Amino acid sequence: MQHYNPKNVRSFGGHTPRIGQRVLIDPSAVVLGQVSLDDDVSVWPQVAIRGDMHRIHVGARTSVQDGCVLHITHAGPFNPDGWPLEIGCDVTIGHNAVLHGCKVGSRVLVGMSALVMDGAVVEDEVVIAAGALVTPGKNLRSGHLYAGTPAREIRPLSDKELEYFVYSSNNYVKLKDQHIAELAAANP
């Protein structure tokens, strides 16, 4: 069971998005090009996921909240290989966040309106505070909270905070399943 409108999942440049099982893509979102969404991913209203010049991968049980932009860095004379966008499993990406040509590990919370730029690497089990700016090429170490503009390491995460990652992703999987069920009932 999954839900998305084929009109907002589009091929580009010979690449068609690969959509896993039980995926929700809101009708107002756009997913195009060289994109793969693993099982139980939720893509909420007004999200843009543009794999038009490089690849994007979103891991299982990741939630991409309202208004997010997921994009890449193209290959060219100033960056011969470009940077794909790689997102791990059990990631919660807060409203209006922008992830651009970076690598985000698993069990990460990206706060609302955070910006993670080209070539940045976010290791597993990291919290990026709302409004943080992760500058190009920066590495965020596992097990820490980062905040500010530019983002800097604030403190280690507590055990309770570490447990929150899986709680959050499971919560959004349940909510996504409710949305899929209601959409299916409304459009048999």
C-alpha positions as CSV (number, residue, x, y, z in Angstrom):
1,M,0.0,0.0,0.0
2,Q,1.3,3.4,-1.0
3,H,0.0,6.7,-2.3
4,Y,1.3,9.1,-4.8
5,N,0.0,10.8,-8.0
6,P,2.0,9.8,-11.1
7,K,1.8,13.5,-12.2
8,N,4.1,14.6,-9.3
9,V,6.6,11.7,-9.8
10,R,8.3,12.6,-13.0
11,S,11.1,11.3,-15.2
12,F,13.9,13.6,-16.3
13,G,17.0,13.0,-18.4
14,G,16.2,9.4,-18.9
15,H,15.9,8.7,-15.1
16,T,12.6,7.7,-13.4
17,P,12.3,7.9,-9.7
18,R,12.3,4.5,-7.9
19,I,9.7,4.4,-5.2
20,G,9.8,1.7,-2.5
21,Q,6.8,0.1,-0.7
22,R,4.3,1.9,1.5
23,V,5.6,5.4,0.4
24,L,3.5,8.5,0.8
25,I,4.1,11.4,-1.6
26,D,1.7,14.3,-1.0
27,P,-0.1,15.5,-4.2
28,S,1.5,18.9,-3.8
29,A,5.1,17.5,-3.7
30,V,7.4,17.0,-6.7
31,V,9.8,14.1,-7.1
32,L,11.8,14.0,-10.3
33,G,14.8,12.4,-12.0
34,Q,17.4,10.2,-10.5
35,V,15.7,9.7,-7.1
36,S,15.2,6.6,-5.0
37,L,12.9,6.6,-2.0
38,D,13.1,3.4,0.2
39,D,10.2,1.7,2.0
40,D,8.0,3.7,4.4
41,V,9.3,7.1,3.3
42,S,6.9,10.0,3.7
43,V,7.1,13.1,1.6
44,W,4.8,15.8,2.9
45,P,3.1,18.9,1.3
46,Q,5.1,21.3,-0.9
47,V,8.4,19.3,-0.9
48,A,10.7,19.4,-3.9
49,I,13.1,16.5,-4.5
50,R,15.0,17.3,-7.7
51,G,17.4,14.6,-8.9
52,D,17.8,16.4,-12.3
53,M,21.6,16.6,-12.5
54,H,22.8,14.0,-10.0
55,R,21.3,11.2,-7.8
56,I,19.3,11.5,-4.6
57,H,18.7,8.6,-2.2
58,V,16.4,8.7,0.8
59,G,16.6,5.8,3.3
60,A,13.8,3.8,4.8
61,R,11.4,5.4,7.3
62,T,12.7,8.9,6.6
63,S,10.2,11.7,6.9
64,V,10.6,14.8,4.6
65,Q,8.4,17.5,6.2
66,D,6.4,20.2,4.6
67,G,8.3,22.7,2.4
68,C,11.7,20.9,2.3
69,V,14.0,21.2,-0.7
70,L,16.3,18.2,-1.5
71,H,18.7,18.8,-4.3
72,I,22.2,18.0,-5.6
73,T,25.4,19.6,-6.8
74,H,25.9,19.0,-10.5
75,A,29.2,17.8,-12.0
76,G,31.0,20.6,-13.9
77,P,34.3,22.4,-14.3
78,F,34.4,23.6,-10.7
79,N,33.4,20.3,-9.2
80,P,34.2,17.4,-11.6
81,D,32.2,14.7,-9.7
82,G,29.4,16.9,-8.3
83,W,27.8,15.8,-5.1
84,P,24.8,13.5,-4.8
85,L,22.4,13.8,-1.9
86,E,22.4,10.8,0.3
87,I,20.1,10.4,3.3
88,G,20.1,7.4,5.6
89,C,17.3,5.6,7.4
90,D,15.1,6.9,10.3
91,V,15.8,10.5,9.5
92,T,13.3,13.2,10.4
93,I,13.8,16.3,8.2
94,G,12.0,19.3,9.7
95,H,9.7,21.7,7.9
96,N,11.4,24.0,5.3
97,A,14.9,22.4,5.7
98,V,17.2,22.5,2.7
99,L,19.6,19.6,2.0
100,H,21.9,20.3,-0.9
101,G,24.6,17.9,-2.3
102,C,25.4,16.5,1.2
103,K,25.5,13.2,3.0
104,V,23.2,12.6,6.0
105,G,23.6,9.4,8.0
106,S,20.9,7.4,9.8
107,R,19.0,8.4,12.9
108,V,19.4,12.1,12.4
109,L,17.0,15.0,13.2
110,V,17.3,18.0,10.9
111,G,15.6,20.9,12.5
112,M,13.1,23.2,10.9
113,S,14.6,25.6,8.4
114,A,18.1,24.1,8.8
115,L,20.4,24.3,5.7
116,V,23.0,21.6,5.0
117,M,25.2,22.6,2.1
118,D,27.4,21.0,-0.5
119,G,29.9,18.3,0.5
120,A,28.8,18.4,4.2
121,V,28.8,15.1,6.0
122,V,26.4,14.4,8.9
123,E,27.3,11.2,10.7
124,D,24.7,8.9,12.3
125,E,22.8,10.0,15.4
126,V,23.1,13.8,15.1
127,V,20.7,16.6,15.9
128,I,20.9,19.7,13.8
129,A,19.0,22.5,15.5
130,A,16.3,24.6,13.8
131,G,17.7,27.3,11.7
132,A,21.3,25.9,11.7
133,L,23.6,26.5,8.8
134,V,25.9,23.6,8.0
135,T,28.5,25.1,5.8
136,P,30.0,23.4,2.7
137,G,32.3,20.5,3.5
138,K,31.7,20.5,7.2
139,N,31.7,17.2,9.1
140,L,29.2,16.7,12.0
141,R,30.3,14.0,14.4
142,S,28.0,11.3,15.6
143,G,26.3,11.7,19.0
144,H,26.2,15.5,19.1
145,L,23.9,18.5,18.9
146,Y,24.8,21.2,16.4
147,A,23.3,24.7,16.3
148,G,24.0,28.2,15.0
149,T,25.0,30.0,11.9
150,P,27.4,28.6,11.1
151,A,26.6,25.4,12.9
152,R,28.9,24.4,15.7
153,E,29.1,21.5,18.1
154,I,27.1,22.3,21.2
155,R,27.1,19.2,23.4
156,P,26.9,15.4,23.4
157,L,23.4,13.9,23.0
158,S,21.7,12.3,26.1
159,D,20.5,8.7,26.1
160,K,17.0,9.9,25.9
161,E,17.8,12.1,22.9
162,L,19.4,9.1,21.2
163,E,16.2,7.0,21.7
164,Y,14.1,9.8,20.1
165,F,15.4,9.1,16.6
166,V,13.7,5.8,16.2
167,Y,10.6,7.0,18.1
168,S,10.3,10.0,15.7
169,S,10.7,7.9,12.5
170,N,8.2,5.2,13.8
171,N,5.7,8.0,14.7
172,Y,5.9,9.4,11.1
173,V,5.5,5.9,9.6
174,K,2.3,5.5,11.6
175,L,1.0,8.9,10.5
176,K,2.0,8.2,6.9
177,D,0.0,4.9,7.1
178,Q,-3.0,6.7,8.4
179,H,-2.8,9.2,5.5
180,I,-2.4,6.4,3.0
181,A,-5.5,4.6,4.4
182,E,-7.7,7.7,4.3
183,L,-6.6,8.6,0.8
184,A,-7.3,5.0,-0.3
185,A,-10.8,5.1,1.3
186,A,-11.6,8.4,-0.3
187,N,-10.4,7.3,-3.8
188,P,-11.3,3.6,-4.1
